[in-house]
């Protein structure tokens, strides 16, 4: 958001060197920063003008991104593939597109979003770059949401330039956009602290609460009495999200195992579990995969740890103890 806004400001004023630096930093922060280049090209086509200085911007931005490209090239393009699969993999349709549109009304505000669309389509010609910087992210991620379940925050950069457009409208529209957005922000903030409504897929609450019970993984002896006790060597999970939460709360080495979307855990060194040592498997339902369980003498569990917040069960963690590693376990993530 920071570097996108700075790059857009520099592009509008044709400060090509600053634009290239900011655009490159935007790309380093998040791959969808490339959509700013798409917006600029769309604006150039609309105006039938491509300034020579834009090549300096493109070259500098590409130079800053080059180490990331080389890193990906040496690792089967894992970073780019991860994002493409995240944004375009899976299945979608009218339902996921509807969720995307509803998410935009909730995140951008029920007044700002319609105004932004109207401005992007019919705004002043001299603001064409700003309009494209709003239209391109909304359209690209709208198309992605048709193919898979997306997330409301994906096109957040679109609203930076949209706010500029709305600021040029009548004061009554400005006030309505601001007030409605404050109501949305206040409502979501209040829901995080004191949930007032119950929804089927409460992403806000489940991502912000209910992870504390994972701290009990560090006291595996109390969870699984009997047998050879003592601290476990590592904790495994089916996804990088759960593995990272377990690592944070339990302060244990963590890794992923079994079929899952490739993540940073696949390029980091795998955790090592020495011969005879124990480990844990934590999930929200499924048991340890055979590729992991087969490397231990026995499997015990599960123990259920509910993750609650104000009486609502947000997570139900299932924990298995993997006893007695038969050999050094260092490559289960592969």
Rosetta blueprint (number, residue, H / E / L):
1 X L
2 X H
3 X H
4 X H
5 X H
6 X H
7 X H
8 X H
9 X H
10 X H
11 X H
12 X H
13 X L
14 X L
15 X L
16 X H
17 X H
18 X H
19 X H
20 X H
21 X H
22 X H
23 X H
24 X H
25 X H
26 X H
27 X H
28 X H
29 X H
30 X L
31 X H
32 X H
33 X H
34 X H
35 X H
36 X H
37 X H
38 X H
39 X H
40 X H
41 X H
42 X H
43 X H
44 X H
45 X H
46 X H
47 X H
48 X L
49 X L
50 X L
51 X L
52 X L
53 X H
54 X H
55 X H
56 X H
57 X H
58 X H
59 X H
60 X H
61 X H
62 X H
63 X H
64 X H
65 X H
66 X H
67 X H
68 X H
69 X H
70 X H
71 X H
72 X H
73 X H
74 X L
75 X L
76 X L
77 X L
78 X H
79 X H
80 X H
81 X H
82 X H
83 X H
84 X H
85 X H
86 X H
87 X H
88 X H
89 X L
90 X L
91 X L
92 X L
93 X L
94 X H
95 X H
96 X H
97 X H
98 X H
99 X H
100 X H
101 X H
102 X H
103 X H
104 X H
105 X H
106 X H
107 X H
108 X L
109 X L
110 X L
111 X L
112 X H
113 X H
114 X H
115 X H
116 X H
117 X H
118 X H
119 X H
120 X H
121 X H
122 X H
123 X L
124 X L
125 X H
126 X H
127 X H
128 X H
129 X H
130 X H
131 X H
132 X H
133 X H
134 X H
135 X H
136 X H
137 X H
138 X H
139 X H
140 X H
141 X H
142 X H
143 X H
144 X H
145 X H
146 X H
147 X H
148 X L
149 X L
150 X L
151 X L
152 X L
153 X L
154 X L
155 X L
156 X L
157 X L
158 X H
159 X H
160 X H
161 X H
162 X H
163 X H
164 X H
165 X H
166 X H
167 X H
168 X L
169 X L
170 X L
171 X H
172 X H
173 X H
174 X H
175 X H
176 X H
177 X H
178 X H
179 X H
180 X H
181 X H
182 X H
183 X H
184 X H
185 X H
186 X H
187 X H
188 X H
189 X H
190 X H
191 X H
192 X H
193 X H
194 X L
195 X L
196 X L
197 X L
198 X L
199 X L
200 X L
201 X L
202 X L
203 X H
204 X H
205 X H
206 X H
207 X H
208 X H
209 X L
210 X L
211 X L
212 X H
213 X H
214 X H
215 X H
216 X H
217 X H
218 X H
219 X H
220 X H
221 X H
222 X H
223 X H
224 X L
225 X L
226 X L
227 X L
228 X L
229 X L
230 X L
231 X L
232 X L
233 X L
234 X L
235 X E
236 X E
237 X E
238 X L
239 X L
240 X H
241 X H
242 X H
243 X H
244 X H
245 X H
246 X H
247 X H
248 X H
249 X H
250 X H
251 X L
252 X L
253 X L
254 X E
255 X E
256 X E
257 X L
258 X L
259 X L
260 X L
261 X L
262 X L
263 X L
264 X H
265 X H
266 X H
267 X L
268 X L
269 X L
270 X L
271 X L
272 X L
273 X E
274 X L
275 X L
276 X L
277 X L
278 X L
279 X E
280 X E
281 X E
282 X E
283 X E
284 X L
285 X L
286 X L
287 X L
288 X L
289 X L
290 X H
291 X H
292 X H
293 X H
294 X L
295 X L
296 X E
297 X E
298 X E
299 X E
300 X E
301 X E
302 X E
303 X E
304 X E
305 X E
306 X E
307 X E
308 X E
309 X E
310 X L
311 X L
312 X E
313 X E
314 X E
315 X E
316 X E
317 X E
318 X E
319 X E
320 X E
321 X E
322 X E
323 X E
324 X E
325 X E
326 X L
327 X L
328 X L
329 X E
330 X L
331 X L
332 X L
333 X L
334 X L
